[in-house]
Amino acid sequence: MTTYSLDPAHDVEGMIGMEVLEQFDVDFDFPAGRLRFWKPHTVESVAKKAGLATVEAVVVNETLLLGFRIVSSSAQKDDTGGIAAQPFLGVVDCGASFSVVNWAAASLLGLPLQNDDSWKKSPAVTGMGVDGRPQLLPTKSIGLSYVGNPKSRTNMSFEGPPSDFKPWDQVQMAIGDLPVFSQLLGDGRTPYKGPAGIVGLDILTQRRLILETSATRQRRIYVGKG
């Protein structure tokens, strides 16, 4: 394991891409201000010792990016102890400063429809539109949680997080059908129109986060319970 810490005296900027990260399991210890690189498939015991929750990861097509099943923090448990809510894919993006969901995912979060007049009074942030030009995206304060694997093949029920897991603090979630969703999730011919989101640093930096980023389809995410 290699540990790096940031020295505020040095103004260093750059980007570490998947070509580097997929060689390791990566430990983003945001509360401690440390980045640790672990030998692949060795972090399970580290996460268990640190009391982190295990999140079943979704590997996004040939990009091998990681995502997980997102639900609203207000999603309720059903009679089986599972979460009876339709989740959507949230792609982990450590390069995004804020989180975004498309309009299909916004509907699953219980937000108003796109043409609702209430959005005209909402704060907005700037994203990149389909034509490459800046696009204003309305925002809404949203709390998120996650679910695991389906519990049943007949009923829409998913494994819930541990009982001591606290949903992430609410963030000003941006809403819009950005081209990144089609680029990541589409097949190159037919635009992807299903629910999806980008989980950015406004959520990720709230807790310690460990990603099994080595290039394999059997991967997990570990996150602080709050």
N, C-alpha and C positions, 0 to 999 in steps of 0.2 A: 504494500500500500504506500502511495506517495501522497503527502499532504502539502497543499499550497495555501498561503495566507496572503491577503492583500495589504501592501504597505501604502498607506495614504500619502506618503511623501513622494511617490512615483506616479506620474501621470501616464499610465500604460493603457492602451486601448487595442482591441482586436477581437476576432471571432474564432472560436474553436468549432469546427464543423464535425459532421458525423464520421468523416474519414478517421478522425482521431478518437472521438468518443466511443465508437463501436469496438475499439480495442480493449475497453475496460468496462467495469461497472462503475458508475460515476455517482459520487456522494456530494450533493449540493447542501452543505450544512449552512444554510442562510443565517440562522440565529447566531452561529459562531463565526460567520464570515470566512468559512473555509471551504475549499474544494479538494476532494480526495478522489484519487484514482485507485480502484481496487482490481485485483486480478479477476477476470470474468468468472461468474458463478461462485463467488466466495462471500457475498454480502448478506446472505440469509441470516447467518449467526450474528453478524454486526447489527442488522436491523432488529432482530429479536432482543438482543441485549439492550438496545436503545429504546425498546418499547414502541417501535413504529408499527403502524398498521400495514398489512399486506393488501395491495390493490391488484386485482387480476388485470393485466395489461392486454390491450388490443394492439396487434401489430398491423400497421397501415400498409397494405399492399407491398409492392416491391421497394418502396422507400425505406421500409423497416423502421419508420418512425413509431413512437409509442403514443398510445391514447388509452383512455379508460371511459367507462360508462358513467355519464353524468346525470344527476337528477337534481331537482330543487331541494334545498335544505328543509323544506316543509313537507316533503314526501312522507307519507304515513306507512306504518307497518300493517300487514294484513294478518289474518288469523293464523298463518303458519310462521309468523315471525319474519317473513320476507318483506321486501318493499314492492308494493303493487303500484308501480308507476312506469311509464315508458321512458327509458333512458335514451340518451343520444351520445354519439362519439365526441369526446373532447380530445383533441390532439395536443400533446405537450409541446410547447414552443418556448424554450428558454431565451429566445431572441425577441419575443414580443413583449412590449412594455405593458400592454393591457389586453384583456381577454375579449373575445368577440364570439357571438353566436349568430347563425343565420336566422331568417324569419321562421323557418320550419321549426327550429329548436326553440325559438322564443315562444312559439305557441305551446310547446310542451312545458315550458316554465311558467305558463299561466299569464303571459304578458299580452297586452292588447294587440289586435291585428295591425298590420302595417299601415292601413289607411285610417286608423283611429286618430281623431283630432288631438288626443292627449299627447301624442308624440311631438306636436309642434312646440310644446312648452318644455320639452325635455332638454337637458344639457346634451351637447354633442361633441364628438371627437372626430378627427380627420383620419380616414383610411384611404386606400388606393382603389379607385373604381375600376370597372371593366375596361374603360378606355384608357387606363393609365393615368387618369387625372385624379386629383384629390376629391374625396367624396365624404360629405358629412354623415356621420353615423349617430343616430340618437342613442342615448344611454339610459339605463335603468339600474337602480340599486338592487342587486340580486345576491342571495346566499346559495352556495352550491354544496352538494354532497356527492357521494358516489355509490354505486352498487356493484356487486360481483357477478358471478355466473347465474344464469337462469335456474330457478328452483324447480320449475315444472315445465313440461312440454305443452301443457294444455292451458294453463293460466299464466297471465303476465305477472309473474312474481320473481324477484331477483334476491340473491343473498345480500343482506344489508351489511353495513360496516360494523365493527365491534361496538358493543354497548357503551364503551367509554370514549368513542370517537366523537369529536365535536365538529360540526360542519365548519367550513372555512368562513372567515369573516366576510360580510357583504362587500362587494366591489361594484363600481360603476361599470356594468357590463355594456359593451357596445353591441349594437344589433345592425346587421346588414348582410346582404348576399354578395360578399366579396369574391373575386375570382379565385382566391386561394383555395376555396372549398372544392371547386371543380378541378383545379389543378392537382390537388392532393388526392381527391376521392373519386374523380371521374375516370372514365376509361379512355379519354382522349378523343372520343367521338360524341358521346351523349353526356351533356352537362349533368352533374350530380345535383339533385334537388331535394335530397333527404335532409333530416336534421343533423347539424354538426356544429362544433365550436372549436375555437382555439383557446387553450388554457395558457395564459401569459404570466408574466412575472408578478402582476398584482395579486394573483392567487398563490403562485408557487413560492414566492419569497416569504410567505407567512410562516412556513414550517420547514423543518429539515426534509429533504427529498433525496431518495436514492433510486437511481434508474439502472436496471439491467439493460445496458445499451449494446452489449456485444451482439454481433449479427447472428441471431437465431430466432426462431419463431416462438420459443418457449421462454417468455420474459415476464418480469414482474416489476411493479413499482412499490416502493415503500415510502410512507409519509408519516410525519408526526401526527399524533392523535389530537393535538390542540391543547 
